[in-house]
């Protein structure tokens, strides 16, 4: 029985995204700047992190009992107080 030949691209992983540029437009639809996809992804991640959206998504991913939530919040407050007193 003859073995099937595997194509070179099968099973290989893409190491990086191909360089693709996209237009960044302002509110009126005018092109402001051309950015690569990697640059736009970095900016999106930074904006999501700054707004706190990702933290909320992670918190809502699994159910947390109200008592555990309160315990975690008290521990966070305790840590912040200790941090301020150390400074």
SVG drawing of the C-alpha trace seen along z (x, -y; Angstrom):
<svg xmlns="http://www.w3.org/2000/svg" viewBox="-23 -64 31 66">
<polyline fill="none" stroke="black" stroke-width="0.4" points="0.0,0.0 1.5,-3.3 1.9,-6.0 0.2,-9.3 2.6,-12.2 2.0,-15.1 2.0,-18.5 4.6,-20.9 2.0,-23.3 -0.1,-20.6 0.7,-20.5 2.9,-23.5 2.1,-26.5 2.0,-30.1 4.7,-31.8 3.5,-35.3 0.8,-37.2 1.5,-38.4 2.2,-42.1 -1.2,-43.6 -2.0,-47.3 -5.4,-48.8 -6.7,-52.3 -7.4,-54.0 -10.3,-56.5 -11.6,-59.3 -15.2,-59.9 -15.9,-61.5 -14.5,-58.6 -11.3,-60.3 -8.1,-58.2 -5.8,-59.3 -3.0,-56.7 -2.2,-53.3 -1.5,-50.7 -0.4,-47.1 -2.8,-44.5 -0.3,-43.8 -0.3,-47.4 -4.1,-47.6 -4.3,-44.5 -1.9,-45.9 -3.9,-49.1 -7.1,-47.2 -5.7,-45.1 -4.3,-48.3 -7.7,-50.0 -9.6,-47.0 -7.1,-46.7 -7.4,-50.4 -11.2,-50.3 -11.4,-47.2 -13.5,-45.2 -11.1,-42.2 -11.2,-42.1 -15.0,-42.0 -15.0,-39.2 -12.6,-37.1 -14.7,-37.7 -17.9,-36.6 -16.3,-33.6 -17.1,-31.4 -19.6,-31.7 -18.2,-33.0 -20.1,-32.7 -21.0,-36.0 -19.1,-35.1 -15.9,-34.3 -16.3,-37.6 -16.5,-39.5 -13.5,-37.6 -11.5,-38.4 -12.5,-42.1 -11.5,-42.4 -8.2,-40.8 -7.6,-43.3 -8.5,-46.2 -6.2,-44.8 -3.3,-44.6 -3.9,-48.1 -3.8,-49.5 -0.6,-47.6 1.0,-48.9 0.1,-52.5 1.5,-52.1 4.7,-50.7 5.3,-53.8"/>
</svg>
